[in-house]
Amino acid sequence: MEGYELTDRGKIVLTLLLVLLLLILPSILFTYCALSNQQDKAPDDQDAQISNIMPSATPAPVIAESPPPSGGGFSPLETASPGGDGDTGEPGPSDGQDPARPPGSGQSSVNPIEGTLSFLFSLDKQASLDSETASMLDEFLGSPKNTRDSIIAVEIPQLSFGMSGKLMDIIAGILDSRGVEESRVAYITDPEAPLAEGSFEVNMTYLAQDTK
């Protein structure tokens, strides 16, 4: 290497190489940075597109989480105490109601005067009311408490989400077929009660619309 001298042509070539490197390197670095930024932003853009495509969830039916005032308006029918004075042990006159079957007794009953209805239902075996219960429902709707301003409170047991929605659809369809608007129906359940299985009791009563 001693005594080696660059010719004028060599100096020119070397100068051109240095100039090219100085021009090309920044371009390569700029392109690389731009690609990196696009890759980093891609997941966020995809998430934004997905969120725009996905429809909003339909709100579930609102179910009251506590019974209405005074136990939902249900009051047991007065029955003669067994063994009391004047108790002859003979059944009273039949008026289409059994006083030994008040609401909450686990058997079907209706009291148009008090405006209460109680019946058994099974989602596993029924898709609508049987003829006897349908007749009792018509008596319930004929109550003097069934006014334009009254609310029909429907007390249903604690059920799974799918079964609860199915039961409410059935009840809403039955009442709608009898001219009862959906806005007048309120569903009530006890969130602390165990899940119902098989046959269960459904209770109905009338509430004033301004009852809190």
C-alpha positions as CSV (number, residue, x, y, z in Angstrom):
1,M,0.0,0.0,0.0
2,E,3.0,2.3,0.3
3,G,3.4,4.8,-2.4
4,Y,-0.3,4.2,-3.5
5,E,-1.9,7.4,-4.8
6,L,-5.5,8.0,-5.9
7,T,-5.9,9.2,-9.4
8,D,-8.2,12.0,-10.3
9,R,-10.7,9.4,-11.7
10,G,-10.5,7.5,-8.4
11,K,-11.2,10.6,-6.4
12,I,-14.2,11.4,-8.6
13,V,-15.6,7.8,-8.2
14,L,-15.1,7.9,-4.4
15,T,-16.8,11.3,-4.1
16,L,-19.8,10.0,-6.1
17,L,-20.1,7.0,-3.9
18,L,-20.1,9.2,-0.8
19,V,-22.7,11.5,-2.3
20,L,-24.9,8.5,-3.2
21,L,-24.6,7.0,0.3
22,L,-25.6,10.4,1.9
23,L,-28.7,10.6,-0.4
24,I,-29.8,7.0,-0.2
25,L,-29.4,6.3,3.5
26,P,-31.8,9.0,4.7
27,S,-34.4,7.8,2.2
28,I,-34.1,4.2,3.5
29,L,-34.4,5.3,7.1
30,F,-37.4,7.4,6.3
31,T,-39.2,4.6,4.5
32,Y,-38.4,2.1,7.3
33,C,-39.9,4.5,9.9
34,A,-43.0,5.1,7.9
35,L,-43.6,1.4,7.5
36,S,-43.1,0.8,11.2
37,N,-45.6,3.5,12.1
38,Q,-48.2,2.0,9.8
39,Q,-47.8,-1.4,11.3
40,D,-48.2,0.0,14.8
41,K,-51.4,1.8,13.9
42,A,-53.0,-1.1,12.0
43,P,-54.5,-3.0,15.0
44,D,-56.1,0.2,16.3
45,D,-57.6,0.9,12.9
46,Q,-58.9,-2.7,12.7
47,D,-60.5,-2.4,16.2
48,A,-62.2,0.9,15.2
49,Q,-63.6,-0.7,12.0
50,I,-64.8,-3.8,14.0
51,S,-66.5,-1.6,16.6
52,N,-68.3,0.3,13.8
53,I,-69.5,-2.9,12.3
54,M,-70.6,-4.7,15.4
55,P,-74.3,-3.8,16.3
56,S,-75.1,-2.5,19.7
57,A,-76.5,-5.0,22.1
58,T,-80.3,-5.1,22.5
59,P,-81.2,-4.3,26.1
60,A,-82.7,-7.1,28.0
61,P,-86.3,-6.8,29.3
62,V,-86.4,-4.8,32.5
63,I,-87.5,-6.9,35.5
64,A,-88.1,-5.3,38.8
65,E,-85.7,-6.6,41.5
66,S,-88.1,-6.3,44.4
67,P,-91.8,-7.0,45.1
68,P,-94.2,-4.1,44.9
69,P,-95.5,-2.4,48.1
70,S,-97.7,-4.4,50.5
71,G,-96.5,-7.7,49.1
72,G,-97.5,-7.0,45.5
73,G,-101.1,-6.3,46.3
74,F,-101.8,-9.9,47.2
75,S,-103.8,-10.6,50.3
76,P,-105.0,-14.0,51.4
77,L,-108.7,-14.6,51.3
78,E,-110.4,-14.8,54.6
79,T,-111.1,-18.4,55.7
80,A,-112.8,-19.7,58.7
81,S,-110.4,-21.0,61.3
82,P,-110.7,-24.7,61.9
83,G,-112.2,-25.7,65.2
84,G,-113.6,-22.3,65.9
85,D,-117.1,-21.4,67.2
86,G,-119.8,-21.8,64.6
87,D,-117.6,-24.0,62.4
88,T,-120.0,-26.7,61.2
89,G,-117.4,-28.3,58.9
90,E,-119.7,-27.9,55.9
91,P,-118.4,-26.2,52.8
92,G,-119.7,-22.7,52.1
93,P,-121.8,-21.8,49.1
94,S,-120.1,-22.1,45.7
95,D,-119.5,-18.8,44.0
96,G,-116.9,-19.9,41.5
97,Q,-114.0,-19.4,44.0
98,D,-112.5,-21.7,46.5
99,P,-111.7,-19.7,49.7
100,A,-109.3,-22.4,50.7
101,R,-107.1,-21.5,47.8
102,P,-105.8,-18.0,48.2
103,P,-103.0,-16.6,46.0
104,G,-99.7,-18.1,47.0
105,S,-101.2,-21.5,48.0
106,G,-99.7,-23.3,45.1
107,Q,-103.1,-23.8,43.4
108,S,-104.9,-21.8,40.7
109,S,-107.3,-19.2,42.1
110,V,-109.0,-15.9,41.0
111,N,-110.7,-13.1,42.9
112,P,-112.1,-10.5,40.6
113,I,-113.2,-8.3,43.5
114,E,-109.7,-8.2,45.0
115,G,-108.2,-8.2,41.5
116,T,-105.9,-11.2,42.0
117,L,-105.1,-14.2,39.9
118,S,-102.8,-17.1,40.7
119,F,-102.1,-20.1,38.5
120,L,-99.5,-22.9,37.9
121,F,-97.5,-22.9,34.7
122,S,-94.8,-25.2,33.3
123,L,-92.5,-24.0,30.4
124,D,-91.5,-27.7,29.8
125,K,-95.1,-28.7,29.1
126,Q,-97.0,-25.6,28.1
127,A,-96.7,-22.9,25.4
128,S,-99.9,-21.2,26.4
129,L,-102.6,-21.2,29.1
130,D,-105.0,-24.2,29.4
131,S,-108.7,-23.5,29.0
132,E,-109.4,-23.4,32.7
133,T,-106.7,-20.9,33.4
134,A,-107.7,-18.8,30.4
135,S,-111.2,-18.6,31.7
136,M,-109.8,-17.5,35.1
137,L,-107.7,-14.8,33.3
138,D,-110.9,-13.5,31.7
139,E,-112.5,-13.2,35.1
140,F,-109.4,-11.4,36.4
141,L,-109.5,-8.9,33.5
142,G,-113.2,-8.3,34.2
143,S,-112.3,-7.0,37.7
144,P,-113.5,-3.5,38.5
145,K,-109.9,-2.7,39.4
146,N,-108.9,-3.2,35.7
147,T,-109.0,0.5,34.7
148,R,-107.1,2.4,32.0
149,D,-104.7,3.8,34.7
150,S,-104.0,0.5,36.5
151,I,-100.9,-1.6,36.0
152,I,-101.0,-5.4,35.9
153,A,-98.1,-6.6,38.1
154,V,-97.0,-10.1,37.1
155,E,-95.0,-11.9,39.8
156,I,-92.9,-14.6,38.2
157,P,-90.3,-16.9,39.8
158,Q,-86.5,-16.7,39.4
159,L,-85.7,-18.3,36.1
160,S,-82.7,-18.6,33.8
161,F,-82.3,-15.7,31.3
162,G,-83.7,-17.7,28.3
163,M,-86.6,-19.2,30.2
164,S,-87.5,-15.9,31.8
165,G,-87.7,-14.2,28.4
166,K,-89.8,-17.1,27.0
167,L,-92.3,-16.8,29.9
168,M,-92.6,-13.1,29.5
169,D,-93.2,-13.5,25.8
170,I,-96.0,-16.0,26.4
171,I,-97.7,-13.8,29.1
172,A,-97.4,-10.7,26.9
173,G,-98.9,-12.5,23.9
174,I,-101.9,-13.8,26.0
175,L,-102.6,-10.3,27.5
176,D,-102.1,-8.6,24.1
177,S,-104.7,-11.0,22.6
178,R,-107.2,-9.7,25.2
179,G,-106.5,-6.0,24.4
180,V,-104.0,-5.3,27.3
181,E,-101.2,-3.0,26.2
182,E,-97.7,-4.0,26.9
183,S,-97.0,-0.7,28.7
184,R,-99.5,-1.7,31.4
185,V,-97.7,-4.9,32.3
186,A,-94.8,-5.0,34.9
187,Y,-92.9,-8.1,35.6
188,I,-91.6,-8.7,39.2
189,T,-89.3,-11.3,40.5
190,D,-87.2,-11.9,43.6
191,P,-83.5,-12.0,42.7
192,E,-82.7,-13.9,45.9
193,A,-85.1,-16.7,45.3
194,P,-83.8,-20.1,44.0
195,L,-84.2,-20.9,40.3
196,A,-87.7,-22.5,39.7
197,E,-87.9,-25.9,38.1
198,G,-90.8,-27.8,36.6
199,S,-94.2,-26.2,37.5
200,F,-94.2,-22.9,39.2
201,E,-96.7,-20.3,40.3
202,V,-97.5,-17.0,38.5
203,N,-99.4,-14.3,40.4
204,M,-101.1,-11.3,38.9
205,T,-102.6,-8.2,40.6
206,Y,-103.6,-4.6,39.8
207,L,-101.5,-1.6,41.0
208,A,-102.3,2.1,40.6
209,Q,-100.1,3.6,37.9
210,D,-98.7,6.2,40.3
211,T,-97.6,3.6,42.9
212,K,-93.9,3.9,43.6
